[in-house]
């Protein structure tokens, strides 16, 4: 007959994937009860939002069901107290070691040559479209000095949770995981006045010290331009491909060509081009007006040898929903073909040229005390 001692002994073989110690020793197994062929227990997690939760629960079920005489396992989950988490902090490994716990199938970076063309909006719409298609999705806001992703997805700035070794990205109402420097600042209006090396290190930490868990797609909102920050992402993170964003102005077209050349020189596939703010549909007449001049999207795409994924209109409804943190309420039917093309063409994430290295401290420590321009 199975006893509670048998169950506890079996669970000593289950290791917390993050802390690399057995869950019994960590004090995570509680209230074990055996009733006939049924085993009941409570699993105490460092945070209920841990992306590794399902994986750990499955390991526990498997270990208990392997015992002869067990036919059913019922498990409740709870969260450790602050004091219990504090004790685990002193027994964990050095920070910056959780990247190996993340299972990310595709990394799609959204890139523009200049600011103000709607790169962050395209990143958000792409993430939402992928989520509606049934995929597990995350958004990494790599625009350290001009982050806008959290404002789009949350009505109020969410609390950033931590485990003993990593940051836990908050989830939007549809389950999209989001990480941004704005979640680490004392105030969302606080300026991040950093030079390139600090920005690059923070981006690497968002990869190596954030517990993303299993994602089918991670959408990376790149900073504009072709300098340190986008170069860090494209060289140190796995890449499936980039999506280029431009607008109808000649200047934007000229600069997006530079971004395309950068991706080509780094050997990263270009999945396609999106022209944002292409036209405005008059609500009274239904007529299209090219507010920012005639489109050059087709000729740019043809010149670069990449597909034109979409021409997106100006829509006041998007601005309203973004300001309210409700971008997921926008049903962008015109964006659905874009998502289908990305799913069809994005390669599995390729190893980076220069893998991100663990940094000595979390970005949150630096972000709360931004350094001056000196």
C-alpha positions as CSV (number, residue, x, y, z in Angstrom):
1,X,0.0,0.0,0.0
2,X,1.3,3.5,-0.9
3,X,2.0,5.8,2.0
4,X,2.8,9.4,2.3
5,X,6.5,8.5,2.9
6,X,6.5,6.6,-0.4
7,X,5.1,9.7,-2.2
8,X,7.6,12.1,-0.6
9,X,10.5,9.8,-1.4
10,X,9.4,9.6,-5.0
11,X,9.2,13.4,-5.2
12,X,12.8,13.7,-4.1
13,X,13.6,12.7,-7.6
14,X,11.8,15.7,-9.0
15,X,14.1,18.7,-9.4
16,X,13.0,22.4,-9.6
17,X,14.3,23.3,-13.1
18,X,15.3,26.7,-12.0
19,X,16.9,26.1,-8.6
20,X,18.3,22.7,-9.6
21,X,17.4,21.1,-6.2
22,X,14.7,18.6,-5.4
23,X,11.3,20.0,-4.5
24,X,11.1,18.3,-1.2
25,X,14.3,19.8,0.0
26,X,13.1,23.2,-1.2
27,X,10.0,23.0,0.9
28,X,7.6,23.0,-2.1
29,X,5.8,19.8,-1.3
30,X,3.0,20.2,1.3
31,X,-0.1,18.5,2.7
32,X,0.6,15.1,1.2
33,X,-2.4,12.7,1.7
34,X,-3.1,9.2,0.4
35,X,-6.7,8.1,0.1
36,X,-6.9,4.6,-1.5
37,X,-5.4,4.9,-4.9
38,X,-5.6,8.7,-4.9
39,X,-2.8,11.1,-3.9
40,X,-3.5,14.7,-2.9
41,X,-0.9,17.4,-2.3
42,X,-0.1,21.1,-2.4
43,X,2.7,22.5,-4.5
44,X,4.1,25.8,-3.1
45,X,5.6,27.9,-5.9
46,X,7.8,31.0,-5.6
47,X,5.2,32.7,-7.9
48,X,1.9,31.4,-9.3
49,X,2.7,33.0,-12.6
50,X,5.9,31.0,-13.2
51,X,6.0,29.9,-16.8
52,X,7.6,26.6,-15.7
53,X,4.6,25.7,-13.6
54,X,3.0,23.3,-16.0
55,X,6.3,21.5,-16.6
56,X,6.9,21.1,-12.9
57,X,3.3,19.9,-12.3
58,X,3.7,17.3,-15.0
59,X,7.0,16.0,-13.6
60,X,5.3,15.6,-10.2
61,X,2.3,13.7,-11.7
62,X,4.6,11.4,-13.6
63,X,6.7,10.6,-10.5
64,X,3.7,9.8,-8.3
65,X,1.8,7.8,-10.9
66,X,4.9,5.6,-11.3
67,X,4.3,4.3,-7.8
68,X,2.5,1.0,-7.8
69,X,-1.1,1.3,-6.5
70,X,-1.5,5.0,-7.5
71,X,-4.3,5.7,-9.9
72,X,-5.0,9.4,-9.6
73,X,-3.2,12.6,-8.5
74,X,-4.9,15.8,-7.4
75,X,-2.7,18.8,-6.9
76,X,-3.3,22.3,-5.7
77,X,-0.8,25.1,-6.1
78,X,-0.1,27.9,-3.7
79,X,2.5,30.7,-3.4
80,X,5.3,30.9,-0.9
81,X,5.4,33.7,1.7
82,X,7.9,36.5,1.3
83,X,9.9,35.0,4.1
84,X,10.1,31.6,2.4
85,X,11.1,33.2,-0.9
86,X,13.8,35.1,1.0
87,X,15.3,31.9,2.3
88,X,15.4,30.5,-1.2
89,X,17.2,33.6,-2.5
90,X,20.2,32.7,-0.3
91,X,20.4,29.1,-1.8
92,X,20.0,29.9,-5.5
93,X,22.6,29.9,-8.1
94,X,24.1,33.1,-9.5
95,X,21.7,35.2,-11.6
96,X,21.7,35.2,-15.3
97,X,21.4,31.4,-15.7
98,X,17.8,30.8,-16.8
99,X,18.1,31.1,-20.6
100,X,18.5,27.4,-20.8
101,X,15.1,26.9,-19.2
102,X,13.3,28.9,-22.0
103,X,12.0,27.0,-25.0
104,X,11.4,29.6,-27.8
105,X,10.6,28.3,-31.2
106,X,10.8,31.5,-33.3
107,X,12.3,34.9,-32.6
108,X,10.9,37.6,-35.0
109,X,12.4,41.1,-34.8
110,X,10.5,44.1,-36.0
111,X,12.8,46.7,-37.4
112,X,12.7,50.2,-38.9
113,X,15.3,52.6,-40.0
114,X,13.9,55.6,-38.1
115,X,11.5,56.3,-35.3
116,X,7.9,57.3,-35.6
117,X,6.8,54.8,-38.4
118,X,4.8,52.5,-36.1
119,X,7.3,49.8,-35.4
120,X,6.0,49.2,-31.9
121,X,2.4,49.1,-33.1
122,X,3.3,46.5,-35.7
123,X,5.1,44.4,-33.0
124,X,2.0,44.5,-30.9
125,X,-0.4,43.6,-33.8
126,X,1.9,40.8,-34.8
127,X,2.0,39.4,-31.3
128,X,-1.8,39.7,-31.0
129,X,-2.3,38.0,-34.3
130,X,0.0,35.1,-33.4
131,X,-1.8,34.7,-30.1
132,X,-5.2,34.6,-31.8
133,X,-3.8,31.9,-34.1
134,X,-3.4,29.8,-31.0
135,X,0.4,30.3,-30.3
136,X,2.2,31.0,-27.1
137,X,3.6,34.5,-27.6
138,X,5.9,36.9,-25.8
139,X,7.0,40.5,-26.6
140,X,10.5,41.8,-25.7
141,X,10.5,45.6,-25.8
142,X,14.1,46.2,-26.7
143,X,13.6,49.9,-27.3
144,X,15.3,50.7,-24.0
145,X,15.2,54.5,-24.3
146,X,11.7,54.7,-25.8
147,X,9.7,51.8,-24.5
148,X,6.0,51.8,-25.4
149,X,4.8,48.2,-25.4
150,X,3.5,48.0,-21.8
151,X,1.4,51.1,-22.3
152,X,-0.4,49.4,-25.2
153,X,-1.1,46.1,-23.4
154,X,-1.9,47.1,-19.8
155,X,-4.4,49.6,-18.4
156,X,-2.2,50.0,-15.4
157,X,1.5,49.2,-15.2
158,X,1.7,45.7,-13.9
159,X,3.8,44.5,-11.0
160,X,7.0,42.7,-12.2
161,X,7.3,39.5,-10.2
162,X,10.5,37.7,-9.6
163,X,11.6,34.1,-8.8
164,X,14.8,33.5,-6.8
165,X,16.8,33.6,-10.1
166,X,14.8,35.5,-12.7
167,X,12.2,38.0,-13.7
168,X,8.7,36.7,-14.5
169,X,7.2,38.6,-17.4
170,X,3.6,39.8,-16.7
171,X,0.9,38.5,-19.0
172,X,-1.6,40.5,-20.9
173,X,-5.3,39.7,-20.7
174,X,-5.0,37.3,-23.6
175,X,-1.9,35.6,-22.2
176,X,0.9,37.5,-24.1
177,X,4.1,37.7,-22.0
178,X,5.7,41.2,-22.0
179,X,9.1,42.4,-20.8
180,X,10.2,46.0,-21.0
181,X,12.5,48.4,-19.2
182,X,9.4,50.5,-18.2
183,X,8.3,47.7,-15.9
184,X,11.5,48.2,-13.9
185,X,11.5,52.0,-13.5
186,X,10.2,53.8,-10.5
187,X,7.9,55.8,-12.8
188,X,7.0,55.1,-16.4
189,X,8.0,58.8,-17.2
190,X,11.5,58.2,-15.9
191,X,14.2,58.7,-18.6
192,X,16.8,56.0,-19.2
193,X,20.0,58.0,-20.0
194,X,22.4,55.3,-20.9
195,X,25.2,54.9,-23.4
196,X,25.3,52.0,-25.9
197,X,27.1,49.4,-23.8
198,X,24.6,49.7,-20.9
199,X,21.7,49.5,-23.3
200,X,23.2,46.4,-25.0
201,X,23.7,44.7,-21.7
202,X,20.2,45.3,-20.5
203,X,18.8,43.8,-23.8
204,X,21.0,40.7,-23.2
205,X,19.7,40.4,-19.6
206,X,16.1,40.5,-20.9
207,X,17.0,37.3,-22.8
208,X,19.1,35.6,-20.1
209,X,17.4,36.6,-16.9
210,X,13.7,36.5,-17.9
211,X,11.9,33.3,-17.4
212,X,9.9,33.2,-20.7
213,X,9.1,29.5,-20.4
214,X,7.8,27.8,-23.6
215,X,7.0,30.2,-26.4
216,X,6.1,29.5,-30.0
217,X,7.0,33.1,-30.9
218,X,9.0,35.9,-29.3
219,X,8.4,39.2,-31.0
220,X,11.2,41.7,-30.4
221,X,10.5,45.4,-30.8
222,X,13.8,46.7,-31.9
223,X,15.1,50.3,-31.4
224,X,15.1,52.4,-34.5
225,X,18.3,52.7,-36.6
226,X,21.3,50.5,-37.2
227,X,23.5,51.2,-34.2
228,X,24.5,49.4,-30.9
229,X,21.1,48.4,-29.6
230,X,19.6,46.7,-32.7
231,X,23.0,45.2,-33.5
232,X,23.1,43.7,-30.0
233,X,19.8,42.0,-30.5
234,X,20.6,40.7,-33.9
235,X,24.0,39.4,-33.0
236,X,23.3,38.0,-29.5
237,X,19.8,36.6,-29.7
238,X,18.6,33.7,-31.9
239,X,16.8,35.0,-35.0
240,X,14.1,33.6,-37.2
241,X,13.9,36.7,-39.3
242,X,13.1,40.4,-39.3
243,X,10.0,42.4,-40.4
244,X,10.7,45.8,-41.8
245,X,8.4,48.8,-41.1
246,X,8.3,52.0,-43.1
247,X,5.8,54.8,-44.0
248,X,5.0,56.5,-47.3
249,X,7.6,59.4,-47.0
250,X,10.7,59.2,-49.2
251,X,12.8,59.8,-46.1
252,X,11.4,56.7,-44.3
253,X,11.9,54.6,-47.4
254,X,15.5,55.7,-47.7
255,X,16.3,54.8,-44.1
256,X,14.5,51.4,-44.1
257,X,16.8,50.4,-47.0
258,X,19.7,50.9,-44.5
259,X,18.0,48.6,-42.0
260,X,17.5,46.0,-44.7
261,X,21.1,46.2,-45.7
262,X,22.1,45.6,-42.1
263,X,19.9,42.5,-41.8
264,X,21.3,41.2,-45.1
265,X,24.9,41.8,-44.0
266,X,24.2,39.9,-40.8
267,X,22.7,37.0,-42.7
268,X,19.2,37.4,-41.1
269,X,16.3,36.6,-43.3
270,X,13.9,39.5,-44.1
271,X,10.4,38.1,-43.8
272,X,8.8,41.1,-45.5
273,X,8.0,44.8,-45.5
274,X,5.0,46.6,-43.9
275,X,4.1,50.2,-44.8
276,X,2.2,51.8,-42.0
277,X,0.1,55.0,-42.2
278,X,-0.4,54.3,-45.9
279,X,-3.7,56.0,-46.2
280,X,-6.8,57.2,-44.3
281,X,-10.3,56.1,-45.1
282,X,-12.8,59.0,-44.8
283,X,-15.7,57.8,-42.6
284,X,-18.2,59.9,-44.5
285,X,-17.3,58.9,-48.0
286,X,-15.3,55.7,-47.7
287,X,-12.7,57.3,-50.0
288,X,-9.0,56.6,-49.4
289,X,-6.7,59.6,-48.9
290,X,-2.9,59.3,-49.0
291,X,-2.2,61.8,-46.1
292,X,1.6,61.3,-46.2
293,X,1.9,61.2,-50.0
294,X,1.9,58.4,-52.5
295,X,3.0,54.9,-51.4
296,X,6.5,53.6,-52.3
297,X,6.0,50.2,-50.6
298,X,5.9,48.1,-53.8
299,X,9.0,49.6,-55.3
300,X,10.9,49.3,-52.0
301,X,9.9,45.7,-51.6
302,X,10.8,45.0,-55.2
303,X,14.2,46.7,-54.9
304,X,15.0,44.7,-51.7
305,X,13.6,41.4,-53.1
306,X,11.3,40.9,-50.2
307,X,7.5,40.4,-50.0
308,X,5.2,43.4,-49.3
309,X,3.2,42.0,-46.4
310,X,0.7,44.9,-46.0
311,X,-0.2,48.5,-46.3
312,X,-1.8,49.6,-43.0
313,X,-4.2,52.5,-42.8
314,X,-4.3,55.4,-40.3
315,X,-7.0,54.4,-37.8
316,X,-7.9,56.7,-34.9
317,X,-9.4,53.7,-33.1
318,X,-5.9,52.2,-32.8
319,X,-4.6,55.4,-31.0
320,X,-7.5,55.3,-28.7
321,X,-7.1,51.7,-27.7
322,X,-3.3,52.0,-27.3
323,X,-3.7,55.0,-25.0
324,X,-6.1,52.9,-22.9
325,X,-3.9,49.8,-22.7
326,X,-6.5,47.9,-24.8
327,X,-4.7,47.2,-28.0
328,X,-5.8,43.6,-27.8
329,X,-9.4,44.8,-28.3
330,X,-8.5,45.9,-31.8
331,X,-9.5,43.4,-34.4
332,X,-7.1,44.1,-37.2
333,X,-8.6,42.0,-40.0
334,X,-6.2,43.5,-42.5
335,X,-3.3,42.2,-40.4
336,X,-4.4,38.5,-40.5
337,X,-2.7,37.8,-43.9
338,X,0.5,39.2,-42.4
339,X,0.4,36.8,-39.5
340,X,-0.3,33.9,-41.9
341,X,2.7,34.9,-44.0
342,X,5.0,35.1,-40.9
343,X,3.9,31.7,-39.7
344,X,4.5,30.2,-43.1
345,X,7.9,31.8,-43.7
346,X,9.6,32.3,-40.3
347,X,12.4,29.8,-39.8
348,X,13.1,28.2,-36.4
349,X,15.3,30.5,-34.3
350,X,18.9,30.2,-35.5
351,X,21.8,30.3,-33.0
352,X,23.1,33.9,-32.5
353,X,26.5,35.0,-33.8
354,X,27.6,36.0,-30.3
355,X,25.5,34.3,-27.6
356,X,24.4,36.6,-24.8
357,X,26.5,36.3,-21.7
358,X,25.3,36.5,-18.1
359,X,25.7,40.0,-16.8
360,X,26.8,40.7,-13.3
361,X,23.5,42.4,-12.2
362,X,19.9,42.6,-13.2
363,X,18.8,45.5,-15.4
364,X,16.3,46.5,-12.7
365,X,19.2,47.6,-10.4
366,X,20.6,49.9,-13.0
367,X,17.2,51.0,-14.3
368,X,16.2,52.4,-11.0
369,X,19.3,54.6,-10.9
370,X,19.9,55.6,-14.6
371,X,23.4,56.8,-15.2
372,X,24.0,60.2,-16.7
373,X,25.5,61.0,-20.1
374,X,29.0,61.3,-18.6
